[in-house]
Amino acid sequence: MNNDNKQTNLLNQHNHIQQLFEHPVRLLAPMEGLSDPLMRQILTQIAADLGRPYDWSVSEFIRVTQHVLPAHVFYKYVPELHHDAKTESGTPIHVQLLGSEAQLMAECAAFACELGAPAIDINFGCPAKTVNNHRGGSVLLDEPEVMYEIISAARKAVPAHIPVSAKIRLGYTDTSKMDDIRGAIADSGADWLTIHARTKTQGYKPPAYWDKIEAFNKLKIPVIANGEIWTAEQAQSCMQQAGTSHLMLGRGAVTRPDLIARVDGSKSINDLVDSSMTDTKTLTWQALIPHQIKFLEGQAKNDIVLVGRYKQWLGMLTKGYSEAQVLWESIKREKNKATIITALQTSAQP
């Protein structure tokens, strides 16, 4: 490729990224064992129905270890690849990869794009011990040079028009390497960066240190803030302290599936939200019931797995809905899916 073509591609990519971030973006986070395809389908549909769809969602990480993964593995984690890489509501799904071998990660990223991935995200944030012990996820925050190698290799392997992003934490055991991490990202060619505002050691324990994200705004790429956003008020505080208008919503969006509409339905500290979203839109328990039933009627290995997954969700919903707590007490030992659906329908009655 000659220099003129290279410059043209870079300019086109820059313009594409600018268009993606022309307005504050709202993303549904990748959550291992939680935001699987079924949960993505439900949550993105709710957001779309409330008039504030997610700009995109990121898949659970796909672990890259010894060889280029076959197509069926990508389709297992991201079945949306069969449908233009979008959920039924039209929300794009970006493919997230996790691993430590730069060339292998690059080859898997390129193959994911051949299968239809609209963007590649690289996971440097997973705090799971099993993953970290196998040199994946947040443990690589202690090796910024390896982060650089992985991102830059993926960026070179992926077609120029397809974005490559990274998701990180503030550090592994502490924040002492933040400057080195920022430098690695700056030189890597990443198109944007998502930051969970805690270290691996801090896990998911409150608080999140949103103010520490601000230092990454020195990068010449968009920065997305993530971590401990359960309410619209916390979203506003996060944007103010982090100095970015872009948010990734995780467990808060599972607990209150209308969180995205609440965030963009409340008045932004910097008038960052579209002026048409002036009224906070909420999802009542009654309106949420059909979505819960659809979840219980979704695809899974068997009903036992499906009921277990639903109970996991219902347990989280108890933090957002008092009705969920009542339902939980009545079905927490129930294993029959039909009985649970009946209890759900009954809970909708005044």
C-alpha positions as YAML, in Angstrom:
chain: A
units: angstrom
residues:
- id: 1
  name: MET
  ca: [0.00, 0.00, 0.00]
- id: 2
  name: ASN
  ca: [1.46, 3.35, -0.99]
- id: 3
  name: ASN
  ca: [1.58, 6.33, 1.37]
- id: 4
  name: ASP
  ca: [-1.33, 8.13, -0.33]
- id: 5
  name: ASN
  ca: [-3.64, 5.14, 0.13]
- id: 6
  name: LYS
  ca: [-2.47, 4.68, 3.70]
- id: 7
  name: GLN
  ca: [-3.20, 8.32, 4.53]
- id: 8
  name: THR
  ca: [-6.62, 8.05, 2.90]
- id: 9
  name: ASN
  ca: [-7.46, 4.96, 4.95]
- id: 10
  name: LEU
  ca: [-6.34, 6.67, 8.14]
- id: 11
  name: LEU
  ca: [-8.46, 9.71, 7.35]
- id: 12
  name: ASN
  ca: [-11.51, 7.58, 6.57]
- id: 13
  name: GLN
  ca: [-11.07, 5.66, 9.81]
- id: 14
  name: HIS
  ca: [-10.70, 8.87, 11.78]
- id: 15
  name: ASN
  ca: [-13.90, 10.22, 10.27]
- id: 16
  name: HIS
  ca: [-15.69, 6.95, 11.05]
- id: 17
  name: ILE
  ca: [-14.66, 7.11, 14.71]
- id: 18
  name: GLN
  ca: [-15.71, 10.76, 14.89]
- id: 19
  name: GLN
  ca: [-19.15, 9.80, 13.63]
- id: 20
  name: LEU
  ca: [-19.46, 6.99, 16.19]
- id: 21
  name: PHE
  ca: [-18.67, 9.42, 19.01]
- id: 22
  name: GLU
  ca: [-20.47, 12.46, 17.62]
- id: 23
  name: HIS
  ca: [-22.90, 12.15, 20.54]
- id: 24
  name: PRO
  ca: [-22.36, 10.61, 23.99]
- id: 25
  name: VAL
  ca: [-22.25, 6.85, 23.53]
- id: 26
  name: ARG
  ca: [-23.92, 4.35, 25.84]
- id: 27
  name: LEU
  ca: [-22.65, 0.79, 25.75]
- id: 28
  name: LEU
  ca: [-23.79, -2.45, 27.34]
- id: 29
  name: ALA
  ca: [-20.79, -4.00, 29.07]
- id: 30
  name: PRO
  ca: [-19.36, -7.47, 28.54]
- id: 31
  name: MET
  ca: [-20.02, -9.39, 31.76]
- id: 32
  name: GLU
  ca: [-18.71, -12.95, 31.95]
- id: 33
  name: GLY
  ca: [-21.45, -15.42, 32.78]
- id: 34
  name: LEU
  ca: [-24.08, -12.68, 32.78]
- id: 35
  name: SER
  ca: [-24.36, -10.75, 29.51]
- id: 36
  name: ASP
  ca: [-24.68, -13.79, 27.27]
- id: 37
  name: PRO
  ca: [-26.55, -13.57, 23.96]
- id: 38
  name: LEU
  ca: [-29.94, -14.10, 25.62]
- id: 39
  name: MET
  ca: [-29.38, -11.34, 28.19]
- id: 40
  name: ARG
  ca: [-28.04, -9.03, 25.47]
- id: 41
  name: GLN
  ca: [-31.16, -9.66, 23.42]
- id: 42
  name: ILE
  ca: [-33.46, -8.78, 26.33]
- id: 43
  name: LEU
  ca: [-31.59, -5.71, 27.57]
- id: 44
  name: THR
  ca: [-31.01, -4.20, 24.14]
- id: 45
  name: GLN
  ca: [-34.69, -4.73, 23.26]
- id: 46
  name: ILE
  ca: [-35.81, -2.94, 26.42]
- id: 47
  name: ALA
  ca: [-33.48, -0.03, 25.71]
- id: 48
  name: ALA
  ca: [-34.76, 0.23, 22.15]
- id: 49
  name: ASP
  ca: [-38.39, 0.11, 23.32]
- id: 50
  name: LEU
  ca: [-37.69, 2.96, 25.75]
- id: 51
  name: GLY
  ca: [-36.39, 5.10, 22.91]
- id: 52
  name: ARG
  ca: [-32.72, 5.10, 23.89]
- id: 53
  name: PRO
  ca: [-31.07, 2.04, 22.30]
- id: 54
  name: TYR
  ca: [-27.51, 1.13, 23.19]
- id: 55
  name: ASP
  ca: [-25.04, 2.40, 20.63]
- id: 56
  name: TRP
  ca: [-23.47, -1.04, 20.77]
- id: 57
  name: SER
  ca: [-22.76, -3.90, 23.12]
- id: 58
  name: VAL
  ca: [-19.56, -5.88, 23.62]
- id: 59
  name: SER
  ca: [-19.61, -9.66, 23.79]
- id: 60
  name: GLU
  ca: [-18.34, -11.74, 26.66]
- id: 61
  name: PHE
  ca: [-14.63, -12.34, 26.09]
- id: 62
  name: ILE
  ca: [-13.57, -15.16, 23.80]
- id: 63
  name: ARG
  ca: [-10.44, -16.80, 25.20]
- id: 64
  name: VAL
  ca: [-7.57, -17.16, 22.71]
- id: 65
  name: THR
  ca: [-4.91, -19.67, 23.77]
- id: 66
  name: GLN
  ca: [-3.07, -21.97, 21.38]
- id: 67
  name: HIS
  ca: [-4.55, -21.66, 17.89]
- id: 68
  name: VAL
  ca: [-6.88, -19.62, 15.73]
- id: 69
  name: LEU
  ca: [-10.37, -20.41, 16.94]
- id: 70
  name: PRO
  ca: [-12.80, -22.15, 14.55]
- id: 71
  name: ALA
  ca: [-15.92, -20.34, 13.38]
- id: 72
  name: HIS
  ca: [-18.27, -22.31, 15.63]
- id: 73
  name: VAL
  ca: [-16.60, -20.84, 18.74]
- id: 74
  name: PHE
  ca: [-17.24, -17.30, 17.54]
- id: 75
  name: TYR
  ca: [-20.83, -18.20, 16.67]
- id: 76
  name: LYS
  ca: [-21.33, -19.73, 20.12]
- id: 77
  name: TYR
  ca: [-20.35, -16.54, 21.92]
- id: 78
  name: VAL
  ca: [-21.69, -14.15, 19.29]
- id: 79
  name: PRO
  ca: [-24.57, -15.81, 17.45]
- id: 80
  name: GLU
  ca: [-25.49, -12.32, 16.27]
- id: 81
  name: LEU
  ca: [-22.75, -12.80, 13.64]
- id: 82
  name: HIS
  ca: [-25.37, -14.81, 11.75]
- id: 83
  name: HIS
  ca: [-27.53, -11.66, 11.62]
- id: 84
  name: ASP
  ca: [-25.25, -8.83, 10.54]
- id: 85
  name: ALA
  ca: [-23.69, -8.82, 14.05]
- id: 86
  name: LYS
  ca: [-26.80, -7.22, 15.54]
- id: 87
  name: THR
  ca: [-29.38, -8.17, 18.14]
- id: 88
  name: GLU
  ca: [-33.05, -8.45, 17.18]
- id: 89
  name: SER
  ca: [-33.47, -4.80, 18.18]
- id: 90
  name: GLY
  ca: [-30.66, -3.76, 15.83]
- id: 91
  name: THR
  ca: [-27.91, -3.16, 18.41]
- id: 92
  name: PRO
  ca: [-24.42, -3.90, 16.99]
- id: 93
  name: ILE
  ca: [-22.30, -6.45, 18.89]
- id: 94
  name: HIS
  ca: [-18.54, -5.97, 19.04]
- id: 95
  name: VAL
  ca: [-16.41, -9.08, 19.50]
- id: 96
  name: GLN
  ca: [-14.13, -9.11, 22.54]
- id: 97
  name: LEU
  ca: [-10.97, -11.24, 22.63]
- id: 98
  name: LEU
  ca: [-8.76, -12.15, 25.59]
- id: 99
  name: GLY
  ca: [-5.25, -13.58, 25.39]
- id: 100
  name: SER
  ca: [-1.55, -12.81, 25.65]
- id: 101
  name: GLU
  ca: [0.01, -13.94, 22.35]
- id: 102
  name: ALA
  ca: [0.03, -10.94, 20.05]
- id: 103
  name: GLN
  ca: [0.20, -12.71, 16.69]
- id: 104
  name: LEU
  ca: [-2.42, -15.29, 17.64]
- id: 105
  name: MET
  ca: [-4.73, -12.57, 18.93]
- id: 106
  name: ALA
  ca: [-4.23, -10.68, 15.66]
- id: 107
  name: GLU
  ca: [-5.08, -13.72, 13.56]
- id: 108
  name: CYS
  ca: [-8.22, -14.39, 15.62]
- id: 109
  name: ALA
  ca: [-9.22, -10.72, 15.32]
- id: 110
  name: ALA
  ca: [-8.85, -10.87, 11.55]
- id: 111
  name: PHE
  ca: [-10.90, -14.07, 11.36]
- id: 112
  name: ALA
  ca: [-13.65, -12.56, 13.53]
- id: 113
  name: CYS
  ca: [-13.84, -9.72, 11.03]
- id: 114
  name: GLU
  ca: [-14.16, -12.21, 8.17]
- id: 115
  name: LEU
  ca: [-17.14, -13.66, 10.03]
- id: 116
  name: GLY
  ca: [-18.74, -10.22, 10.21]
- id: 117
  name: ALA
  ca: [-17.51, -8.59, 13.43]
- id: 118
  name: PRO
  ca: [-18.10, -4.82, 13.15]
- id: 119
  name: ALA
  ca: [-15.33, -4.09, 15.68]
- id: 120
  name: ILE
  ca: [-12.78, -5.87, 17.86]
- id: 121
  name: ASP
  ca: [-12.34, -5.16, 21.57]
- id: 122
  name: ILE
  ca: [-9.40, -6.49, 23.56]
- id: 123
  name: ASN
  ca: [-9.86, -7.42, 27.21]
- id: 124
  name: PHE
  ca: [-7.25, -6.24, 29.69]
- id: 125
  name: GLY
  ca: [-9.72, -5.90, 32.54]
- id: 126
  name: CYS
  ca: [-10.98, -9.34, 33.58]
- id: 127
  name: PRO
  ca: [-10.09, -9.85, 37.27]
- id: 128
  name: ALA
  ca: [-10.87, -13.60, 37.42]
- id: 129
  name: LYS
  ca: [-8.05, -15.58, 39.07]
- id: 130
  name: THR
  ca: [-8.26, -18.44, 36.57]
- id: 131
  name: VAL
  ca: [-7.89, -16.04, 33.66]
- id: 132
  name: ASN
  ca: [-5.10, -14.04, 35.32]
- id: 133
  name: ASN
  ca: [-3.20, -17.19, 36.27]
- id: 134
  name: HIS
  ca: [-3.13, -18.09, 32.57]
- id: 135
  name: ARG
  ca: [-1.74, -14.65, 31.69]
- id: 136
  name: GLY
  ca: [-4.94, -13.12, 30.44]
- id: 137
  name: GLY
  ca: [-7.09, -10.15, 31.35]
- id: 138
  name: SER
  ca: [-6.04, -7.63, 33.98]
- id: 139
  name: VAL
  ca: [-2.72, -9.32, 34.84]
- id: 140
  name: LEU
  ca: [-1.35, -7.84, 31.59]
- id: 141
  name: LEU
  ca: [-1.77, -4.35, 33.08]
- id: 142
  name: ASP
  ca: [1.57, -5.12, 34.72]
- id: 143
  name: GLU
  ca: [3.05, -5.62, 31.24]
- id: 144
  name: PRO
  ca: [2.17, -2.50, 29.23]
- id: 145
  name: GLU
  ca: [4.63, -3.49, 26.51]
- id: 146
  name: VAL
  ca: [2.66, -6.71, 25.93]
- id: 147
  name: MET
  ca: [-0.57, -4.71, 25.79]
- id: 148
  name: TYR
  ca: [1.01, -2.54, 23.11]
- id: 149
  name: GLU
  ca: [2.12, -5.58, 21.11]
- id: 150
  name: ILE
  ca: [-1.34, -7.18, 21.21]
- id: 151
  name: ILE
  ca: [-3.30, -4.06, 20.27]
- id: 152
  name: SER
  ca: [-0.91, -2.96, 17.53]
- id: 153
  name: ALA
  ca: [-0.78, -6.48, 16.05]
- id: 154
  name: ALA
  ca: [-4.57, -6.65, 15.98]
- id: 155
  name: ARG
  ca: [-4.79, -3.16, 14.48]
- id: 156
  name: LYS
  ca: [-2.44, -4.17, 11.66]
- id: 157
  name: ALA
  ca: [-4.28, -7.43, 11.00]
- id: 158
  name: VAL
  ca: [-7.81, -6.04, 11.02]
- id: 159
  name: PRO
  ca: [-9.13, -4.18, 7.94]
- id: 160
  name: ALA
  ca: [-8.58, -0.44, 8.27]
- id: 161
  name: HIS
  ca: [-12.30, 0.39, 8.32]
- id: 162
  name: ILE
  ca: [-12.99, -1.89, 11.30]
- id: 163
  name: PRO
  ca: [-12.22, -0.36, 14.72]
- id: 164
  name: VAL
  ca: [-10.00, -1.98, 17.33]
- id: 165
  name: SER
  ca: [-10.52, -0.91, 20.93]
- id: 166
  name: ALA
  ca: [-9.31, -1.94, 24.38]
- id: 167
  name: LYS
  ca: [-10.91, -2.30, 27.80]
- id: 168
  name: ILE
  ca: [-8.72, -1.88, 30.87]
- id: 169
  name: ARG
  ca: [-8.74, -1.28, 34.61]
- id: 170
  name: LEU
  ca: [-6.66, 1.34, 36.40]
- id: 171
  name: GLY
  ca: [-3.98, -1.21, 37.18]
- id: 172
  name: TYR
  ca: [-3.41, -4.71, 38.54]
- id: 173
  name: THR
  ca: [-2.53, -4.45, 42.23]
- id: 174
  name: ASP
  ca: [-2.32, -0.63, 42.24]
- id: 175
  name: THR
  ca: [-2.28, 2.39, 39.92]
- id: 176
  name: SER
  ca: [1.51, 2.84, 39.78]
- id: 177
  name: LYS
  ca: [1.71, 1.87, 36.10]
- id: 178
  name: MET
  ca: [-1.07, 4.13, 34.84]
- id: 179
  name: ASP
  ca: [1.34, 6.35, 32.92]
- id: 180
  name: ASP
  ca: [2.97, 3.34, 31.24]
- id: 181
  name: ILE
  ca: [-0.43, 1.89, 30.38]
- id: 182
  name: ARG
  ca: [-1.54, 5.20, 28.89]
- id: 183
  name: GLY
  ca: [1.64, 5.36, 26.83]
- id: 184
  name: ALA
  ca: [1.13, 1.82, 25.53]
- id: 185
  name: ILE
  ca: [-2.42, 2.65, 24.47]
- id: 186
  name: ALA
  ca: [-1.31, 5.90, 22.84]
- id: 187
  name: ASP
  ca: [1.25, 4.14, 20.64]
- id: 188
  name: SER
  ca: [-0.81, 1.05, 19.85]
- id: 189
  name: GLY
  ca: [-3.26, 2.43, 17.29]
- id: 190
  name: ALA
  ca: [-6.34, 1.69, 19.42]
- id: 191
  name: ASP
  ca: [-9.39, 3.57, 18.17]
- id: 192
  name: TRP
  ca: [-10.88, 4.12, 21.63]
- id: 193
  name: LEU
  ca: [-10.45, 3.01, 25.21]
- id: 194
  name: THR
  ca: [-12.90, 1.84, 27.88]
- id: 195
  name: ILE
  ca: [-11.77, 2.11, 31.51]
- id: 196
  name: HIS
  ca: [-13.24, 0.33, 34.51]
- id: 197
  name: ALA
  ca: [-12.37, 2.73, 37.29]
- id: 198
  name: ARG
  ca: [-10.84, 0.23, 39.71]
- id: 199
  name: THR
  ca: [-7.77, -1.96, 39.87]
- id: 200
  name: LYS
  ca: [-7.94, -5.73, 39.68]
- id: 201
  name: THR
  ca: [-7.28, -5.93, 43.42]
- id: 202
  name: GLN
  ca: [-10.22, -3.60, 44.10]
- id: 203
  name: GLY
  ca: [-12.45, -5.96, 42.13]
- id: 204
  name: TYR
  ca: [-16.04, -4.76, 42.19]
- id: 205
  name: LYS
  ca: [-15.99, -3.30, 45.69]
- id: 206
  name: PRO
  ca: [-17.28, 0.28, 45.95]
- id: 207
  name: PRO
  ca: [-16.26, 2.94, 45.29]
- id: 208
  name: ALA
  ca: [-15.10, 3.32, 41.72]
- id: 209
  name: TYR
  ca: [-12.40, 5.95, 41.24]
- id: 210
  name: TRP
  ca: [-13.88, 7.83, 38.30]
- id: 211
  name: ASP
  ca: [-11.57, 10.80, 38.79]
- id: 212
  name: LYS
  ca: [-8.56, 8.66, 37.83]
- id: 213
  name: ILE
  ca: [-10.01, 8.15, 34.35]
- id: 214
  name: GLU
  ca: [-9.47, 11.86, 33.66]
- id: 215
  name: ALA
  ca: [-5.73, 11.36, 33.14]
- id: 216
  name: PHE
  ca: [-6.46, 9.21, 30.08]
- id: 217
  name: ASN
  ca: [-8.19, 12.08, 28.33]
- id: 218
  name: LYS
  ca: [-4.70, 13.16, 27.25]
- id: 219
  name: LEU
  ca: [-4.98, 10.41, 24.65]
- id: 220
  name: LYS
  ca: [-6.16, 11.52, 21.22]
- id: 221
  name: ILE
  ca: [-8.91, 8.90, 21.18]
- id: 222
  name: PRO
  ca: [-12.35, 8.71, 22.83]
- id: 223
  name: VAL
  ca: [-12.43, 7.44, 26.41]
- id: 224
  name: ILE
  ca: [-15.41, 5.55, 27.83]
- id: 225
  name: ALA
  ca: [-15.99, 5.37, 31.60]
- id: 226
  name: ASN
  ca: [-17.23, 2.23, 33.35]
- id: 227
  name: GLY
  ca: [-17.75, 0.99, 36.88]
- id: 228
  name: GLU
  ca: [-20.22, 1.41, 39.76]
- id: 229
  name: ILE
  ca: [-22.92, 3.18, 37.74]
- id: 230
  name: TRP
  ca: [-26.23, 2.08, 39.25]
- id: 231
  name: THR
  ca: [-28.26, 5.29, 39.00]
- id: 232
  name: ALA
  ca: [-28.63, 8.37, 36.80]
- id: 233
  name: GLU
  ca: [-27.06, 10.43, 39.57]
- id: 234
  name: GLN
  ca: [-23.99, 8.21, 39.64]
- id: 235
  name: ALA
  ca: [-23.77, 8.41, 35.86]
- id: 236
  name: GLN
  ca: [-23.66, 12.20, 36.03]
- id: 237
  name: SER
  ca: [-21.00, 12.12, 38.77]
- id: 238
  name: CYS
  ca: [-18.96, 9.65, 36.74]
- id: 239
  name: MET
  ca: [-19.04, 11.83, 33.62]
- id: 240
  name: GLN
  ca: [-18.10, 14.90, 35.62]
- id: 241
  name: GLN
  ca: [-15.21, 13.30, 37.49]
- id: 242
  name: ALA
  ca: [-13.90, 11.30, 34.52]
- id: 243
  name: GLY
  ca: [-14.17, 14.22, 32.13]
- id: 244
  name: THR
  ca: [-15.89, 12.15, 29.44]
- id: 245
  name: SER
  ca: [-19.47, 12.00, 28.20]
- id: 246
  name: HIS
  ca: [-19.21, 8.34, 27.14]
- id: 247
  name: LEU
  ca: [-20.39, 5.52, 29.44]
- id: 248
  name: MET
  ca: [-20.43, 1.74, 29.54]
- id: 249
  name: LEU
  ca: [-23.19, 0.33, 31.75]
- id: 250
  name: GLY
  ca: [-22.76, -3.06, 33.40]
- id: 251
  name: ARG
  ca: [-24.41, -4.62, 36.45]
- id: 252
  name: GLY
  ca: [-26.51, -1.50, 36.99]
- id: 253
  name: ALA
  ca: [-28.17, -2.13, 33.62]
- id: 254
  name: VAL
  ca: [-29.00, -5.70, 34.62]
- id: 255
  name: THR
  ca: [-30.46, -4.57, 37.94]
- id: 256
  name: ARG
  ca: [-32.46, -1.74, 36.34]
- id: 257
  name: PRO
  ca: [-32.88, -2.53, 32.63]
- id: 258
  name: ASP
  ca: [-34.18, 1.02, 32.14]
- id: 259
  name: LEU
  ca: [-30.96, 2.58, 33.47]
- id: 260
  name: ILE
  ca: [-29.87, 3.79, 30.03]
- id: 261
  name: ALA
  ca: [-33.12, 5.73, 29.60]
- id: 262
  name: ARG
  ca: [-32.86, 7.08, 33.13]
- id: 263
  name: VAL
  ca: [-29.33, 8.31, 32.45]
- id: 264
  name: ASP
  ca: [-30.27, 10.06, 29.24]
- id: 265
  name: GLY
  ca: [-33.65, 11.14, 30.53]
- id: 266
  name: SER
  ca: [-32.11, 13.14, 33.38]
- id: 267
  name: LYS
  ca: [-30.53, 16.53, 32.85]
- id: 268
  name: SER
  ca: [-26.85, 16.16, 32.05]
- id: 269
  name: ILE
  ca: [-24.33, 18.31, 33.88]
- id: 270
  name: ASN
  ca: [-23.02, 19.60, 30.56]
- id: 271
  name: ASP
  ca: [-26.20, 19.27, 28.48]
- id: 272
  name: LEU
  ca: [-24.62, 16.20, 26.92]
- id: 273
  name: VAL
  ca: [-27.83, 14.46, 26.15]
- id: 274
  name: ASP
  ca: [-30.17, 14.97, 23.25]
- id: 275
  name: SER
  ca: [-32.67, 17.69, 24.10]
- id: 276
  name: SER
  ca: [-35.54, 15.45, 23.01]
- id: 277
  name: MET
  ca: [-34.90, 13.19, 26.01]
- id: 278
  name: THR
  ca: [-36.32, 15.54, 28.62]
- id: 279
  name: ASP
  ca: [-38.50, 13.13, 30.59]
- id: 280
  name: THR
  ca: [-37.06, 10.23, 32.52]
- id: 281
  name: LYS
  ca: [-38.42, 6.99, 31.10]
- id: 282
  name: THR
  ca: [-38.83, 4.13, 33.54]
- id: 283
  name: LEU
  ca: [-39.76, 0.49, 33.22]
- id: 284
  name: THR
  ca: [-42.35, -0.73, 35.72]
- id: 285
  name: TRP
  ca: [-42.26, -4.22, 37.14]
- id: 286
  name: GLN
  ca: [-45.42, -5.04, 35.20]
- id: 287
  name: ALA
  ca: [-43.79, -3.93, 31.94]
- id: 288
  name: LEU
  ca: [-40.68, -5.97, 32.74]
- id: 289
  name: ILE
  ca: [-42.58, -9.24, 33.24]
- id: 290
  name: PRO
  ca: [-43.02, -10.09, 29.51]
- id: 291
  name: HIS
  ca: [-39.26, -9.66, 29.07]
- id: 292
  name: GLN
  ca: [-38.59, -12.02, 31.97]
- id: 293
  name: ILE
  ca: [-40.93, -14.60, 30.48]
- id: 294
  name: LYS
  ca: [-39.19, -14.22, 27.13]
- id: 295
  name: PHE
  ca: [-35.89, -14.84, 28.93]
- id: 296
  name: LEU
  ca: [-37.32, -18.04, 30.47]
- id: 297
  name: GLU
  ca: [-38.48, -19.14, 27.03]
- id: 298
  name: GLY
  ca: [-35.07, -18.48, 25.48]
- id: 299
  name: GLN
  ca: [-32.49, -20.94, 24.24]
- id: 300
  name: ALA
  ca: [-30.26, -22.79, 26.67]
- id: 301
  name: LYS
  ca: [-28.69, -26.20, 27.09]
- id: 302
  name: ASN
  ca: [-31.70, -27.27, 29.15]
- id: 303
  name: ASP
  ca: [-34.37, -25.85, 31.44]
- id: 304
  name: ILE
  ca: [-32.23, -26.37, 34.53]
- id: 305
  name: VAL
  ca: [-29.59, -24.05, 33.12]
- id: 306
  name: LEU
  ca: [-32.22, -21.55, 32.02]
- id: 307
  name: VAL
  ca: [-33.91, -21.47, 35.43]
- id: 308
  name: GLY
  ca: [-30.54, -21.03, 37.12]
- id: 309
  name: ARG
  ca: [-29.67, -18.13, 34.83]
- id: 310
  name: TYR
  ca: [-33.07, -16.54, 35.44]
- id: 311
  name: LYS
  ca: [-32.67, -16.81, 39.21]
- id: 312
  name: GLN
  ca: [-29.30, -15.10, 38.90]
- id: 313
  name: TRP
  ca: [-31.01, -12.22, 37.09]
- id: 314
  name: LEU
  ca: [-33.95, -12.13, 39.50]
- id: 315
  name: GLY
  ca: [-31.54, -11.94, 42.41]
- id: 316
  name: MET
  ca: [-30.02, -8.83, 40.83]
- id: 317
  name: LEU
  ca: [-33.44, -7.37, 40.06]
- id: 318
  name: THR
  ca: [-34.22, -7.44, 43.80]
- id: 319
  name: LYS
  ca: [-31.85, -4.47, 44.11]
- id: 320
  name: GLY
  ca: [-33.96, -2.47, 41.68]
- id: 321
  name: TYR
  ca: [-37.52, -3.67, 42.23]
- id: 322
  name: SER
  ca: [-39.31, -4.44, 45.50]
- id: 323
  name: GLU
  ca: [-41.62, -6.79, 43.57]
- id: 324
  name: ALA
  ca: [-38.61, -8.88, 42.60]
- id: 325
  name: GLN
  ca: [-37.82, -9.50, 46.26]
- id: 326
  name: VAL
  ca: [-41.35, -10.80, 46.86]
- id: 327
  name: LEU
  ca: [-41.13, -13.07, 43.81]
- id: 328
  name: TRP
  ca: [-37.68, -14.28, 44.81]
- id: 329
  name: GLU
  ca: [-38.96, -15.44, 48.20]
- id: 330
  name: SER
  ca: [-41.72, -17.44, 46.54]
- id: 331
  name: ILE
  ca: [-39.67, -19.20, 43.83]
- id: 332
  name: LYS
  ca: [-36.08, -19.35, 45.10]
- id: 333
  name: ARG
  ca: [-36.33, -23.14, 45.60]
- id: 334
  name: GLU
  ca: [-38.57, -23.76, 42.58]
- id: 335
  name: LYS
  ca: [-37.03, -25.71, 39.68]
- id: 336
  name: ASN
  ca: [-39.99, -26.00, 37.33]
- id: 337
  name: LYS
  ca: [-39.91, -23.35, 34.61]
- id: 338
  name: ALA
  ca: [-43.66, -23.37, 34.00]
- id: 339
  name: THR
  ca: [-44.35, -22.81, 37.70]
- id: 340
  name: ILE
  ca: [-41.97, -19.85, 37.74]
- id: 341
  name: ILE
  ca: [-43.65, -18.32, 34.68]
- id: 342
  name: THR
  ca: [-47.03, -18.67, 36.40]
- id: 343
  name: ALA
  ca: [-45.67, -16.99, 39.53]
- id: 344
  name: LEU
  ca: [-44.32, -14.19, 37.35]
- id: 345
  name: GLN
  ca: [-47.68, -13.66, 35.71]
- id: 346
  name: THR
  ca: [-49.36, -13.62, 39.10]
- id: 347
  name: SER
  ca: [-46.92, -11.01, 40.40]
- id: 348
  name: ALA
  ca: [-48.14, -8.62, 37.71]
- id: 349
  name: GLN
  ca: [-51.58, -8.50, 39.28]
- id: 350
  name: PRO
  ca: [-52.27, -5.54, 41.57]
...
